[in-house]
Amino acid sequence: MIILLQIIALGVFILIGMQLFNAGRGNGRLAHEPRKSLPSSTSPAGEAAAALRDLENVRADLRARYPAVFAMLGGYLNDHTVREDGSVEAAVEEMIADWRGRSEEVAREIVKILSENPDEEEVRAIVMAACDVTFEEEGYRNWMTWLLSRFNDV
């Protein structure tokens, strides 16, 4: 979610910069000529809207592919729960304790995630699509491997 907001903010800054640049050089038009509007698909807002639609479609596909992991991560590793529990670590421990009854299902999906997505960026994308917490320092594959070990310890 944070990355999506960063992308939108970057798009806004680029748009402002382009407008300032074009205003300074006159954009090759006379001052009294009417400005032609760009089609919405090529405007920054149109591109952002298309990117958001694409992200939601991909998120839905991932949720269908890994339903237990998405439910688990999304239910416990969100801003509200982390704030309520006091830390990410506390929220993760609560999540693990509550999901122990479904440990086989969760372990199976984590193995599927790790085997189908060999790159760190792919696993990062899945985790970030499922929850609000980031694991940049630990590494997403490392964190998912650690999480798998916690469910295999049952």
C-alpha positions in Angstrom: 0.0 0.0 0.0 2.8 2.4 0.9 4.6 1.7 -2.4 1.4 2.4 -4.3 1.1 5.8 -2.5 4.8 6.4 -3.3 4.2 5.7 -7.0 1.2 8.1 -7.0 3.2 10.8 -5.3 6.1 10.3 -7.8 3.6 10.7 -10.6 2.2 13.9 -9.1 5.8 15.3 -8.8 6.6 14.4 -12.4 3.4 16.0 -13.5 4.1 19.2 -11.7 7.7 19.2 -13.0 6.5 18.7 -16.6 3.9 21.5 -16.2 6.6 23.9 -14.9 9.0 22.9 -17.7 6.3 23.3 -20.4 5.1 26.7 -18.9 8.7 28.0 -19.0 9.2 27.2 -22.7 5.7 28.0 -23.9 5.4 24.4 -25.2 5.6 25.8 -28.8 2.2 27.4 -28.8 1.1 31.0 -28.9 -0.4 32.2 -25.6 -3.9 32.6 -27.0 -4.1 29.1 -28.5 -6.5 26.8 -26.6 -4.7 24.0 -24.9 -5.7 20.5 -26.2 -6.5 18.0 -23.5 -4.8 14.7 -23.4 -6.8 11.5 -23.6 -7.4 10.2 -20.0 -5.4 7.1 -20.7 -2.2 9.1 -21.3 -2.6 11.5 -18.4 -0.8 10.7 -15.2 -4.1 10.3 -13.4 -5.3 8.0 -16.1 -2.1 5.9 -15.9 -2.4 5.8 -12.1 -6.1 4.7 -12.3 -5.1 2.0 -14.8 -2.2 0.9 -12.5 -4.6 0.7 -9.6 -7.0 -1.4 -11.6 -4.2 -3.7 -12.6 -3.0 -4.0 -9.0 -6.4 -4.9 -7.7 -6.8 -7.6 -10.5 -3.4 -9.1 -9.7 -4.2 -8.9 -5.9 -7.4 -10.8 -6.5 -5.6 -13.4 -8.5 -3.0 -13.8 -5.8 -5.7 -14.0 -3.1 -7.4 -16.8 -5.0 -4.1 -18.7 -5.5 -3.0 -18.4 -1.8 -6.2 -17.8 0.2 -5.0 -19.0 3.6 -1.8 -16.9 3.5 -3.7 -13.8 2.3 -6.3 -14.2 5.0 -3.7 -14.8 7.7 -1.3 -12.0 6.7 -4.1 -9.5 5.9 -5.9 -10.3 9.1 -3.0 -9.8 11.5 -0.3 -7.7 9.7 -2.3 -4.6 9.1 -1.8 -1.1 10.6 -4.7 -1.5 13.1 -3.6 -4.9 14.5 0.1 -4.0 14.7 -0.8 -0.7 16.5 -3.2 -2.6 18.9 -0.6 -5.3 19.6 2.2 -2.8 20.1 4.7 -4.2 17.5 5.0 -6.2 14.4 6.7 -9.0 16.4 3.7 -9.2 18.8 1.2 -9.3 15.9 3.2 -12.1 14.2 3.3 -14.1 17.4 -0.5 -13.7 17.8 -1.0 -14.6 14.2 1.1 -17.8 14.5 -0.7 -18.8 17.7 -4.1 -18.3 16.2 -3.4 -20.1 12.9 -1.7 -23.2 14.5 -4.9 -25.1 13.9 -4.5 -24.7 10.2 -0.7 -25.1 10.1 -0.7 -27.8 7.4 -2.7 -25.6 5.0 -0.6 -22.5 5.8 2.6 -24.5 5.4 1.5 -25.9 2.1 0.7 -22.5 0.7 4.0 -21.0 2.0 5.9 -23.8 0.3 3.9 -23.1 -2.9 4.7 -19.4 -2.7 8.4 -20.1 -2.2 8.6 -22.7 -4.9 6.6 -20.8 -7.5 8.3 -17.5 -6.9 12.1 -17.9 -6.8 12.9 -14.2 -6.8 12.9 -12.0 -3.7 10.9 -9.3 -5.6 8.1 -11.8 -6.4 7.8 -12.9 -2.8 7.9 -9.3 -1.7 5.1 -8.4 -4.1 2.9 -11.2 -2.7 3.5 -10.2 0.9 3.0 -6.6 0.2 -0.2 -7.4 -1.7 -1.5 -9.3 1.3 -0.6 -7.1 4.3 0.6 -3.6 5.4 3.9 -4.7 7.0 7.3 -4.7 5.3 10.2 -7.0 5.9 13.0 -5.2 4.0 15.6 -5.9 6.7 14.8 -9.6 7.0 14.2 -10.2 3.4 10.8 -11.5 2.2 12.0 -15.0 1.2 13.9 -15.3 4.5 10.9 -14.2 6.5 8.5 -16.5 4.7 11.0 -19.4 5.3 11.1 -18.5 9.0 7.3 -18.4 9.1 7.2 -21.8 7.4 9.5 -23.2 10.1 7.2 -21.9 12.8 4.3 -23.8 11.3 6.3 -26.9 10.7 7.3 -26.9 14.4 3.7 -28.0 15.4 
